[in-house]
Amino acid sequence: MPKIIVEIMPKQDLLDPQGKAVANALQRSGNKEISAVRIGKRIELHFDRPITDQDMENASAQASSFLSNDVIEDVVAITKED
């Protein structure tokens, strides 16, 4: 089933408390080489037909206006899988 994948991450200059907590837990469990963790969102938009260029444009517009909060998040990737 074809899908468009939208990846969203917290803005670089904002704190990521969930990522910080996971990084601390990983370090406590012996993973000292991990210095930071950032946790974001992956949204999959599934289609019952082939994905068109218009679908990609629509996904990009929706990612910026509806799927993410542009005050605290960045859309970092929009890709398709067939």
C-alpha positions in Angstrom: 0.0 0.0 0.0 1.6 3.3 -1.0 2.2 5.8 1.7 3.6 9.3 2.3 5.7 9.6 5.4 6.0 12.9 7.3 8.7 13.2 9.9 8.5 16.0 12.4 11.0 17.0 15.1 11.1 19.5 17.9 12.9 22.7 16.9 16.7 22.5 17.6 16.7 25.5 19.9 13.9 24.1 22.1 14.3 21.7 25.0 13.1 18.1 24.4 12.3 16.8 27.9 11.2 13.4 26.6 14.4 13.0 24.7 16.5 14.1 27.7 14.7 11.6 29.9 15.4 8.8 27.4 19.0 9.8 27.0 19.5 9.8 30.7 17.9 6.3 31.0 20.1 5.0 28.2 23.2 6.4 29.8 22.3 4.9 33.2 21.8 1.5 31.5 25.4 1.5 30.2 25.1 3.3 26.9 27.6 6.0 27.8 28.4 6.8 24.2 24.9 8.3 23.6 25.1 12.0 24.3 21.6 13.1 23.3 18.3 11.9 22.1 15.6 13.9 20.3 12.1 12.4 20.0 9.8 13.4 17.1 6.8 12.2 15.2 6.4 10.0 12.2 3.0 10.3 10.4 2.1 7.8 7.6 -0.6 8.8 5.1 -1.8 5.6 3.3 -3.3 5.6 -0.2 -5.3 3.0 -2.1 -3.8 4.2 -5.4 -0.4 5.4 -6.7 0.8 8.6 -5.1 0.9 11.6 -7.4 2.9 14.8 -7.4 -0.2 16.6 -6.3 -0.5 14.2 -3.3 3.1 15.1 -2.3 2.3 18.8 -2.6 -0.8 18.4 -0.5 1.1 16.4 2.1 3.7 19.2 2.3 1.0 21.8 2.8 -0.8 19.8 5.4 2.4 19.0 7.2 3.2 22.6 7.6 -0.3 23.8 8.5 -2.0 20.9 10.2 0.2 18.0 11.2 2.9 20.1 12.9 3.0 23.0 15.3 5.4 25.4 13.5 6.1 27.3 16.8 7.8 24.3 18.4 8.3 21.8 15.6 10.0 21.5 12.2 8.9 19.2 9.3 12.2 17.5 8.5 11.2 15.1 5.8 8.4 14.1 3.5 8.9 10.9 1.5 6.9 8.3 -0.3 7.0 4.5 -0.2 5.4 2.5 -2.9 
